Amino acid sequence: MRADLKGNKYALGCTTSGRPPIYDDPGKLEKKINDYFNLKDEKFTITGLCLFCGFESRQSFYEYEKKDEFTYIIKRARMLIENMYEQKLQGTAPTGAIFALKNMGWEDKSESDHTGEITIKVKYENRRD
């Protein structure tokens, strides 16, 4: 074996595609998420949840939602946090909650329907002066 390949798992073809998953058991992730929501005096956020669960980014957390066995757990956790922000909309200063919810995919827009029928009548008069 060449000396430069010794210990180089990539060159030897012994690697997987990326880091091993943090959670391979949905039950373990669900327990960790429940532990987060059981914290006292915590202001719950997506980033707070990600950090508590050991993720290095929100994107890594969101990737778990694409895995069938984790989909329900991640969607439910996100919905719990959205619910907390939604409740803040009823307070006296909802600006921060509006900002957070827009970043979670909510939209602030109004729609108008402009369909209908228009009839135009043209009257032609031949006037000779």
Secondary structure, DSSP 8 states (H G I E B T S, - for coil): --GGGTT-HHHHT---SSS--S-S-HHHHHHHHHHHHT-TT----HHHHHHHHT-SSHHHHHHHHTSTTTHHHHHHHHHHHHHHHHHHTTSS--HHHHHHHHHTT------------------------
